[in-house]
Amino acid sequence: MCGIRLKCLHICFFFATFAKFCGLKREDVVNKSLQNTMLGIIINPKSGKRAFRAQRLYLWKLLKARRQPFIYRVTKYANHAIELARELVEEKGCTQILVLGGDGTLSEVINGIMRANLTAEQRANIQFGLMPRGTGNDFAKDLGKDGWGKPFSITKYIKNLPSVEVKGKTYRFINGVGFGIDGYCCQVGDELKKIPGKKVNYAGIAIKGLLFSFAPRNAKVTVDGKEYTYRKVWIAPTMCGRYYGGGMIPAPLQRRTDPERKLSVTIFGGAGRLRTLCVFPSIFKGEHVKHTKQVAVHTGHEITVTFDRPTPLQIDGETIVGVKSYRALSKLPAKVNV
């Protein structure tokens, strides 16, 4: 019985989203199916704090079922969405992808498609939709969408995403690249998640890091060829949107729809632990930029940040340890090593 209900759910899920993010009218859905257009759905049932069952029931009410071609896959472990995305576009021929998950799942899906064996034309023709169900949902928040709302099209925001080069590999990112105590928090959080039943409190990790565990770095920052140096740097993220880390606003003036496609790098440093702890909470309102003695923001198309010692880095919440530098580009190079 549960299996029948789940199958019916996904039939409803398809119709609720297909017209929504492909821009079709209700009567066009049947005609579209005659073209054998395949929709791939990638679901992360563990994303977010809300019960997955509640969201499934919500989806059940969106539209009555009309049978159309679709395939769904459910993630089971970290980075599984990368593999699933490749399978759906390479082997199953899906030209439309709907993600039911958070920022991390969406980022994995995009990078999976970038690694897929597709022509440039095939990759460019893929359409994307999102139904947010993550913990932070910073991508949806940046677009002014409800963090737990209806499916919506994100295709125009996915095209021409910036890239970041880390340890010889290239990744696309949807929100930002964190370098410093934000990467440290992700690293500690990943370790805590391995403990059964252990809840992760990132705010608590950050406070302990600021007071005791994390030591600030000295940094060299290069923006479009112009070099800057900073001491006692706590974070040095490069952003394509305003939000990351579950509501922090490190780059309040950054716009992902900027026609010049510039990125923003925010340098937060120059002070000791207690002073930094007093100012840091203002980043949740984007008001930290008023503290010009501690915060600097630069914009450009090519940004390189180098620390004086290895530091954890995070890309849309996914951690890479032991990093000394990264290079962010608002335009992908002709050939990327993925």
Contacts in CASP RR format, 6 or more apart in sequence:
PFRMAT RR
TARGET T0000
AUTHOR 0000-0000-0000
METHOD contacts of the structure
MODEL  1
MCGIRLKCLHICFFFATFAKFCGLKREDVVNKSLQNTMLGIIINPKSGKR
AFRAQRLYLWKLLKARRQPFIYRVTKYANHAIELARELVEEKGCTQILVL
GGDGTLSEVINGIMRANLTAEQRANIQFGLMPRGTGNDFAKDLGKDGWGK
PFSITKYIKNLPSVEVKGKTYRFINGVGFGIDGYCCQVGDELKKIPGKKV
NYAGIAIKGLLFSFAPRNAKVTVDGKEYTYRKVWIAPTMCGRYYGGGMIP
APLQRRTDPERKLSVTIFGGAGRLRTLCVFPSIFKGEHVKHTKQVAVHTG
HEITVTFDRPTPLQIDGETIVGVKSYRALSKLPAKVNV
8 60 0 8 1.000
8 65 0 8 1.000
9 56 0 8 1.000
9 59 0 8 1.000
9 60 0 8 1.000
10 41 0 8 1.000
10 70 0 8 1.000
10 72 0 8 1.000
11 65 0 8 1.000
11 66 0 8 1.000
11 67 0 8 1.000
12 59 0 8 1.000
12 60 0 8 1.000
12 62 0 8 1.000
12 63 0 8 1.000
12 64 0 8 1.000
12 65 0 8 1.000
13 41 0 8 1.000
13 59 0 8 1.000
13 62 0 8 1.000
13 72 0 8 1.000
14 39 0 8 1.000
14 41 0 8 1.000
14 68 0 8 1.000
14 70 0 8 1.000
15 29 0 8 1.000
15 62 0 8 1.000
15 63 0 8 1.000
15 64 0 8 1.000
15 65 0 8 1.000
15 66 0 8 1.000
15 68 0 8 1.000
16 59 0 8 1.000
16 62 0 8 1.000
16 63 0 8 1.000
16 150 0 8 1.000
16 151 0 8 1.000
17 39 0 8 1.000
17 41 0 8 1.000
17 62 0 8 1.000
17 98 0 8 1.000
17 129 0 8 1.000
17 131 0 8 1.000
17 151 0 8 1.000
18 24 0 8 1.000
18 29 0 8 1.000
18 32 0 8 1.000
18 39 0 8 1.000
18 68 0 8 1.000
18 70 0 8 1.000
18 96 0 8 1.000
19 25 0 8 1.000
19 26 0 8 1.000
19 28 0 8 1.000
19 29 0 8 1.000
20 150 0 8 1.000
20 151 0 8 1.000
20 152 0 8 1.000
20 153 0 8 1.000
21 96 0 8 1.000
21 98 0 8 1.000
21 127 0 8 1.000
21 128 0 8 1.000
21 129 0 8 1.000
21 130 0 8 1.000
21 151 0 8 1.000
21 152 0 8 1.000
21 153 0 8 1.000
21 154 0 8 1.000
21 155 0 8 1.000
22 32 0 8 1.000
22 96 0 8 1.000
22 127 0 8 1.000
22 153 0 8 1.000
23 153 0 8 1.000
24 32 0 8 1.000
29 66 0 8 1.000
29 68 0 8 1.000
30 66 0 8 1.000
30 68 0 8 1.000
32 68 0 8 1.000
33 68 0 8 1.000
33 69 0 8 1.000
36 69 0 8 1.000
37 69 0 8 1.000
37 95 0 8 1.000
37 96 0 8 1.000
38 69 0 8 1.000
38 70 0 8 1.000
38 71 0 8 1.000
38 92 0 8 1.000
38 93 0 8 1.000
38 94 0 8 1.000
38 95 0 8 1.000
38 96 0 8 1.000
39 68 0 8 1.000
39 69 0 8 1.000
39 70 0 8 1.000
39 71 0 8 1.000
39 94 0 8 1.000
39 96 0 8 1.000
39 97 0 8 1.000
39 98 0 8 1.000
40 70 0 8 1.000
40 71 0 8 1.000
40 72 0 8 1.000
40 73 0 8 1.000
40 88 0 8 1.000
40 92 0 8 1.000
40 94 0 8 1.000
40 96 0 8 1.000
40 97 0 8 1.000
40 98 0 8 1.000
41 70 0 8 1.000
41 71 0 8 1.000
41 72 0 8 1.000
41 73 0 8 1.000
41 97 0 8 1.000
41 98 0 8 1.000
41 100 0 8 1.000
42 72 0 8 1.000
42 73 0 8 1.000
42 75 0 8 1.000
42 81 0 8 1.000
42 84 0 8 1.000
42 85 0 8 1.000
42 88 0 8 1.000
42 97 0 8 1.000
42 98 0 8 1.000
42 99 0 8 1.000
42 100 0 8 1.000
42 105 0 8 1.000
42 109 0 8 1.000
43 72 0 8 1.000
43 73 0 8 1.000
43 74 0 8 1.000
43 75 0 8 1.000
43 100 0 8 1.000
43 101 0 8 1.000
44 74 0 8 1.000
44 75 0 8 1.000
44 81 0 8 1.000
44 100 0 8 1.000
44 101 0 8 1.000
44 102 0 8 1.000
44 105 0 8 1.000
44 133 0 8 1.000
44 134 0 8 1.000
45 52 0 8 1.000
45 74 0 8 1.000
45 75 0 8 1.000
46 52 0 8 1.000
46 75 0 8 1.000
47 100 0 8 1.000
47 101 0 8 1.000
47 102 0 8 1.000
47 105 0 8 1.000
47 133 0 8 1.000
47 134 0 8 1.000
47 135 0 8 1.000
48 101 0 8 1.000
48 102 0 8 1.000
48 133 0 8 1.000
48 134 0 8 1.000
48 135 0 8 1.000
48 136 0 8 1.000
49 134 0 8 1.000
49 135 0 8 1.000
50 133 0 8 1.000
50 148 0 8 1.000
52 133 0 8 1.000
55 100 0 8 1.000
55 131 0 8 1.000
55 133 0 8 1.000
55 148 0 8 1.000
59 131 0 8 1.000
62 150 0 8 1.000
71 88 0 8 1.000
71 92 0 8 1.000
71 94 0 8 1.000
73 84 0 8 1.000
73 87 0 8 1.000
73 88 0 8 1.000
75 81 0 8 1.000
75 84 0 8 1.000
75 105 0 8 1.000
79 108 0 8 1.000
79 318 0 8 1.000
80 108 0 8 1.000
81 99 0 8 1.000
81 104 0 8 1.000
81 105 0 8 1.000
81 108 0 8 1.000
81 109 0 8 1.000
81 112 0 8 1.000
82 108 0 8 1.000
82 109 0 8 1.000
82 111 0 8 1.000
82 112 0 8 1.000
82 115 0 8 1.000
83 112 0 8 1.000
84 109 0 8 1.000
85 97 0 8 1.000
85 108 0 8 1.000
85 109 0 8 1.000
85 110 0 8 1.000
85 111 0 8 1.000
85 112 0 8 1.000
85 113 0 8 1.000
85 116 0 8 1.000
86 112 0 8 1.000
86 113 0 8 1.000
86 115 0 8 1.000
86 116 0 8 1.000
88 94 0 8 1.000
88 97 0 8 1.000
89 95 0 8 1.000
89 97 0 8 1.000
89 113 0 8 1.000
89 116 0 8 1.000
89 118 0 8 1.000
89 122 0 8 1.000
89 126 0 8 1.000
90 116 0 8 1.000
90 117 0 8 1.000
90 118 0 8 1.000
94 126 0 8 1.000
95 125 0 8 1.000
95 126 0 8 1.000
95 127 0 8 1.000
96 126 0 8 1.000
96 127 0 8 1.000
96 128 0 8 1.000
96 129 0 8 1.000
97 109 0 8 1.000
97 113 0 8 1.000
97 126 0 8 1.000
97 127 0 8 1.000
97 128 0 8 1.000
97 129 0 8 1.000
98 128 0 8 1.000
98 129 0 8 1.000
98 130 0 8 1.000
98 131 0 8 1.000
98 151 0 8 1.000
99 105 0 8 1.000
99 106 0 8 1.000
99 109 0 8 1.000
99 128 0 8 1.000
99 129 0 8 1.000
99 130 0 8 1.000
99 131 0 8 1.000
100 131 0 8 1.000
100 133 0 8 1.000
101 130 0 8 1.000
101 131 0 8 1.000
101 132 0 8 1.000
101 133 0 8 1.000
101 134 0 8 1.000
102 132 0 8 1.000
102 133 0 8 1.000
102 134 0 8 1.000
102 135 0 8 1.000
102 136 0 8 1.000
102 137 0 8 1.000
102 139 0 8 1.000
103 134 0 8 1.000
103 136 0 8 1.000
103 137 0 8 1.000
103 138 0 8 1.000
103 139 0 8 1.000
103 174 0 8 1.000
103 175 0 8 1.000
103 316 0 8 1.000
103 317 0 8 1.000
104 316 0 8 1.000
104 317 0 8 1.000
104 318 0 8 1.000
105 134 0 8 1.000
106 130 0 8 1.000
106 139 0 8 1.000
106 174 0 8 1.000
106 316 0 8 1.000
107 172 0 8 1.000
107 173 0 8 1.000
107 174 0 8 1.000
107 175 0 8 1.000
107 315 0 8 1.000
107 316 0 8 1.000
107 317 0 8 1.000
107 318 0 8 1.000
108 318 0 8 1.000
110 128 0 8 1.000
110 158 0 8 1.000
110 161 0 8 1.000
110 172 0 8 1.000
110 174 0 8 1.000
111 171 0 8 1.000
111 172 0 8 1.000
111 338 0 8 1.000
113 123 0 8 1.000
113 126 0 8 1.000
114 123 0 8 1.000
114 172 0 8 1.000
114 336 0 8 1.000
114 338 0 8 1.000
115 338 0 8 1.000
116 123 0 8 1.000
124 159 0 8 1.000
127 153 0 8 1.000
127 155 0 8 1.000
128 153 0 8 1.000
128 154 0 8 1.000
128 155 0 8 1.000
128 158 0 8 1.000
129 151 0 8 1.000
129 152 0 8 1.000
129 153 0 8 1.000
129 154 0 8 1.000
129 155 0 8 1.000
130 139 0 8 1.000
130 140 0 8 1.000
130 151 0 8 1.000
130 152 0 8 1.000
130 154 0 8 1.000
131 149 0 8 1.000
131 150 0 8 1.000
131 151 0 8 1.000
131 152 0 8 1.000
132 139 0 8 1.000
132 140 0 8 1.000
132 145 0 8 1.000
132 146 0 8 1.000
132 147 0 8 1.000
132 148 0 8 1.000
132 149 0 8 1.000
133 148 0 8 1.000
134 147 0 8 1.000
135 246 0 8 1.000
136 147 0 8 1.000
136 245 0 8 1.000
136 246 0 8 1.000
136 247 0 8 1.000
137 147 0 8 1.000
137 148 0 8 1.000
137 246 0 8 1.000
138 175 0 8 1.000
138 243 0 8 1.000
138 244 0 8 1.000
138 245 0 8 1.000
138 246 0 8 1.000
138 247 0 8 1.000
139 154 0 8 1.000
139 174 0 8 1.000
139 175 0 8 1.000
139 243 0 8 1.000
140 146 0 8 1.000
140 147 0 8 1.000
140 149 0 8 1.000
141 147 0 8 1.000
141 243 0 8 1.000
141 247 0 8 1.000
142 175 0 8 1.000
142 241 0 8 1.000
142 242 0 8 1.000
142 243 0 8 1.000
142 256 0 8 1.000
143 154 0 8 1.000
143 157 0 8 1.000
145 152 0 8 1.000
157 174 0 8 1.000
157 256 0 8 1.000
157 257 0 8 1.000
158 174 0 8 1.000
160 261 0 8 1.000
160 331 0 8 1.000
160 332 0 8 1.000
161 172 0 8 1.000
161 173 0 8 1.000
161 174 0 8 1.000
161 240 0 8 1.000
162 172 0 8 1.000
162 173 0 8 1.000
162 240 0 8 1.000
162 261 0 8 1.000
162 263 0 8 1.000
162 328 0 8 1.000
162 329 0 8 1.000
162 330 0 8 1.000
162 331 0 8 1.000
163 170 0 8 1.000
163 171 0 8 1.000
163 172 0 8 1.000
163 173 0 8 1.000
163 328 0 8 1.000
163 329 0 8 1.000
163 332 0 8 1.000
163 333 0 8 1.000
163 336 0 8 1.000
164 170 0 8 1.000
164 171 0 8 1.000
164 173 0 8 1.000
164 177 0 8 1.000
164 238 0 8 1.000
164 315 0 8 1.000
164 326 0 8 1.000
164 327 0 8 1.000
164 328 0 8 1.000
164 329 0 8 1.000
165 326 0 8 1.000
165 327 0 8 1.000
165 328 0 8 1.000
165 329 0 8 1.000
166 313 0 8 1.000
166 315 0 8 1.000
166 320 0 8 1.000
166 323 0 8 1.000
166 326 0 8 1.000
167 320 0 8 1.000
167 323 0 8 1.000
168 337 0 8 1.000
169 337 0 8 1.000
169 338 0 8 1.000
170 332 0 8 1.000
170 333 0 8 1.000
170 336 0 8 1.000
170 337 0 8 1.000
170 338 0 8 1.000
171 315 0 8 1.000
171 338 0 8 1.000
173 240 0 8 1.000
173 315 0 8 1.000
173 316 0 8 1.000
173 328 0 8 1.000
174 240 0 8 1.000
174 316 0 8 1.000
175 239 0 8 1.000
175 240 0 8 1.000
175 241 0 8 1.000
175 243 0 8 1.000
175 244 0 8 1.000
175 245 0 8 1.000
175 316 0 8 1.000
176 237 0 8 1.000
176 238 0 8 1.000
176 239 0 8 1.000
176 240 0 8 1.000
176 241 0 8 1.000
176 244 0 8 1.000
176 315 0 8 1.000
176 316 0 8 1.000
177 237 0 8 1.000
177 238 0 8 1.000
177 239 0 8 1.000
177 313 0 8 1.000
177 314 0 8 1.000
177 315 0 8 1.000
177 326 0 8 1.000
177 328 0 8 1.000
178 235 0 8 1.000
178 236 0 8 1.000
178 237 0 8 1.000
178 238 0 8 1.000
178 244 0 8 1.000
178 313 0 8 1.000
178 314 0 8 1.000
178 315 0 8 1.000
179 235 0 8 1.000
179 236 0 8 1.000
179 237 0 8 1.000
179 305 0 8 1.000
179 307 0 8 1.000
179 311 0 8 1.000
179 313 0 8 1.000
179 323 0 8 1.000
179 326 0 8 1.000
180 214 0 8 1.000
180 217 0 8 1.000
180 233 0 8 1.000
180 234 0 8 1.000
180 235 0 8 1.000
180 236 0 8 1.000
180 307 0 8 1.000
180 311 0 8 1.000
180 312 0 8 1.000
180 313 0 8 1.000
181 206 0 8 1.000
181 209 0 8 1.000
181 210 0 8 1.000
181 214 0 8 1.000
181 234 0 8 1.000
181 235 0 8 1.000
182 235 0 8 1.000
182 237 0 8 1.000
182 244 0 8 1.000
182 245 0 8 1.000
182 314 0 8 1.000
183 311 0 8 1.000
183 312 0 8 1.000
183 313 0 8 1.000
183 314 0 8 1.000
183 319 0 8 1.000
184 205 0 8 1.000
184 209 0 8 1.000
184 213 0 8 1.000
184 214 0 8 1.000
184 311 0 8 1.000
184 312 0 8 1.000
185 202 0 8 1.000
185 205 0 8 1.000
185 206 0 8 1.000
185 209 0 8 1.000
186 312 0 8 1.000
186 314 0 8 1.000
186 317 0 8 1.000
186 318 0 8 1.000
186 319 0 8 1.000
187 312 0 8 1.000
187 319 0 8 1.000
187 321 0 8 1.000
188 205 0 8 1.000
189 200 0 8 1.000
189 202 0 8 1.000
189 205 0 8 1.000
190 319 0 8 1.000
192 198 0 8 1.000
192 200 0 8 1.000
193 200 0 8 1.000
202 245 0 8 1.000
206 280 0 8 1.000
207 277 0 8 1.000
210 234 0 8 1.000
210 273 0 8 1.000
210 276 0 8 1.000
210 277 0 8 1.000
210 280 0 8 1.000
211 273 0 8 1.000
211 277 0 8 1.000
214 234 0 8 1.000
216 231 0 8 1.000
216 232 0 8 1.000
216 233 0 8 1.000
216 234 0 8 1.000
216 269 0 8 1.000
216 270 0 8 1.000
216 272 0 8 1.000
216 276 0 8 1.000
217 232 0 8 1.000
217 233 0 8 1.000
217 307 0 8 1.000
217 308 0 8 1.000
217 309 0 8 1.000
217 311 0 8 1.000
218 229 0 8 1.000
218 230 0 8 1.000
218 231 0 8 1.000
218 232 0 8 1.000
218 233 0 8 1.000
218 307 0 8 1.000
218 308 0 8 1.000
219 229 0 8 1.000
219 230 0 8 1.000
219 233 0 8 1.000
219 236 0 8 1.000
219 267 0 8 1.000
219 305 0 8 1.000
219 306 0 8 1.000
219 307 0 8 1.000
219 308 0 8 1.000
220 227 0 8 1.000
220 228 0 8 1.000
220 229 0 8 1.000
220 305 0 8 1.000
220 306 0 8 1.000
221 227 0 8 1.000
221 228 0 8 1.000
221 229 0 8 1.000
221 230 0 8 1.000
221 236 0 8 1.000
221 265 0 8 1.000
221 267 0 8 1.000
221 298 0 8 1.000
221 303 0 8 1.000
221 304 0 8 1.000
221 305 0 8 1.000
221 306 0 8 1.000
222 228 0 8 1.000
222 302 0 8 1.000
222 303 0 8 1.000
222 304 0 8 1.000
223 265 0 8 1.000
223 298 0 8 1.000
223 299 0 8 1.000
223 300 0 8 1.000
223 302 0 8 1.000
223 303 0 8 1.000
224 300 0 8 1.000
224 301 0 8 1.000
224 302 0 8 1.000
224 303 0 8 1.000
225 302 0 8 1.000
228 267 0 8 1.000
228 296 0 8 1.000
228 298 0 8 1.000
230 236 0 8 1.000
230 267 0 8 1.000
230 269 0 8 1.000
230 270 0 8 1.000
230 296 0 8 1.000
231 269 0 8 1.000
231 270 0 8 1.000
232 269 0 8 1.000
232 270 0 8 1.000
232 271 0 8 1.000
232 272 0 8 1.000
233 267 0 8 1.000
233 268 0 8 1.000
233 269 0 8 1.000
233 270 0 8 1.000
233 307 0 8 1.000
234 268 0 8 1.000
234 269 0 8 1.000
234 276 0 8 1.000
234 280 0 8 1.000
235 250 0 8 1.000
235 266 0 8 1.000
235 267 0 8 1.000
235 268 0 8 1.000
235 269 0 8 1.000
236 265 0 8 1.000
236 266 0 8 1.000
236 267 0 8 1.000
236 268 0 8 1.000
236 305 0 8 1.000
236 307 0 8 1.000
237 244 0 8 1.000
237 250 0 8 1.000
237 251 0 8 1.000
237 265 0 8 1.000
237 266 0 8 1.000
238 263 0 8 1.000
238 264 0 8 1.000
238 265 0 8 1.000
238 303 0 8 1.000
238 305 0 8 1.000
238 326 0 8 1.000
238 328 0 8 1.000
239 250 0 8 1.000
239 251 0 8 1.000
239 254 0 8 1.000
239 263 0 8 1.000
239 264 0 8 1.000
239 265 0 8 1.000
239 266 0 8 1.000
240 254 0 8 1.000
240 256 0 8 1.000
240 263 0 8 1.000
240 330 0 8 1.000
241 251 0 8 1.000
241 254 0 8 1.000
241 255 0 8 1.000
241 256 0 8 1.000
241 264 0 8 1.000
242 249 0 8 1.000
242 250 0 8 1.000
242 251 0 8 1.000
242 252 0 8 1.000
242 254 0 8 1.000
242 255 0 8 1.000
243 249 0 8 1.000
244 250 0 8 1.000
244 316 0 8 1.000
244 317 0 8 1.000
245 317 0 8 1.000
247 284 0 8 1.000
248 283 0 8 1.000
248 284 0 8 1.000
249 283 0 8 1.000
249 284 0 8 1.000
249 285 0 8 1.000
249 286 0 8 1.000
250 264 0 8 1.000
250 266 0 8 1.000
250 268 0 8 1.000
250 283 0 8 1.000
250 286 0 8 1.000
250 288 0 8 1.000
251 264 0 8 1.000
251 266 0 8 1.000
251 297 0 8 1.000
252 286 0 8 1.000
252 289 0 8 1.000
253 264 0 8 1.000
253 297 0 8 1.000
254 263 0 8 1.000
254 264 0 8 1.000
254 299 0 8 1.000
260 301 0 8 1.000
261 301 0 8 1.000
261 330 0 8 1.000
261 331 0 8 1.000
262 299 0 8 1.000
262 300 0 8 1.000
262 301 0 8 1.000
262 330 0 8 1.000
263 299 0 8 1.000
263 300 0 8 1.000
263 301 0 8 1.000
263 303 0 8 1.000
263 328 0 8 1.000
263 330 0 8 1.000
264 297 0 8 1.000
264 298 0 8 1.000
264 299 0 8 1.000
264 300 0 8 1.000
265 297 0 8 1.000
265 298 0 8 1.000
265 299 0 8 1.000
265 303 0 8 1.000
265 305 0 8 1.000
265 328 0 8 1.000
266 289 0 8 1.000
266 295 0 8 1.000
266 296 0 8 1.000
266 297 0 8 1.000
267 295 0 8 1.000
267 296 0 8 1.000
267 297 0 8 1.000
267 298 0 8 1.000
268 276 0 8 1.000
268 280 0 8 1.000
268 283 0 8 1.000
268 288 0 8 1.000
268 294 0 8 1.000
268 295 0 8 1.000
269 276 0 8 1.000
269 294 0 8 1.000
269 295 0 8 1.000
270 293 0 8 1.000
270 294 0 8 1.000
271 279 0 8 1.000
271 293 0 8 1.000
271 294 0 8 1.000
275 294 0 8 1.000
276 294 0 8 1.000
279 288 0 8 1.000
279 291 0 8 1.000
279 294 0 8 1.000
280 288 0 8 1.000
282 288 0 8 1.000
282 290 0 8 1.000
282 291 0 8 1.000
288 294 0 8 1.000
288 295 0 8 1.000
289 295 0 8 1.000
289 297 0 8 1.000
300 330 0 8 1.000
301 329 0 8 1.000
301 330 0 8 1.000
301 331 0 8 1.000
302 327 0 8 1.000
302 328 0 8 1.000
302 329 0 8 1.000
302 330 0 8 1.000
303 327 0 8 1.000
303 328 0 8 1.000
304 325 0 8 1.000
304 326 0 8 1.000
304 327 0 8 1.000
304 328 0 8 1.000
305 325 0 8 1.000
305 326 0 8 1.000
306 324 0 8 1.000
306 325 0 8 1.000
307 323 0 8 1.000
307 324 0 8 1.000
307 325 0 8 1.000
309 324 0 8 1.000
310 321 0 8 1.000
310 322 0 8 1.000
310 323 0 8 1.000
310 324 0 8 1.000
311 322 0 8 1.000
311 323 0 8 1.000
311 324 0 8 1.000
312 319 0 8 1.000
312 320 0 8 1.000
312 321 0 8 1.000
312 322 0 8 1.000
312 323 0 8 1.000
313 319 0 8 1.000
313 320 0 8 1.000
313 321 0 8 1.000
313 322 0 8 1.000
313 323 0 8 1.000
313 326 0 8 1.000
314 320 0 8 1.000
END
